[in-house]
């Protein structure tokens, strides 16, 4: 008897595992893309949309108490929140 090594062959028919994005991340990316498209119409409006798309989730996170942030981080680490 020999040692059995577990080795997975690369199979082109099996797609790679996709990562899930949170809803807030999708909204943020969408806001940045919308802002880049708006550069054609109005650069100032585009800059405002990009800044808001980045600032709103940051402000929402900073409004939480430290205990709430710690609780959310723990839930993410345990896989209880879709990330």
C-alpha positions, 0 to 999 in steps of 0.5 A: 500500500502506498500513500494516497495524495488528494489531488484535484484535476483542473476540469474546464467544464466545472466553473470556478467558485464565484464569490458573493457580493453584499448588497451594499457593495453592489450599490456602491459599485453601481454608483461609481459606474453611474458616476463614470457614465455621467462624466459625459453629461456633467463632470460635477454631477458625476463627482457628486455621485461617486463621492456619495456612492463611497461615502454613504456606506462609510458613514452608515458603518461609522454610525454604529456603536463599537459593540455593534461593529464588533458584533457584525464583524463576529457574524461575518467571521462565523459566516452568518452574514452573506459576504 
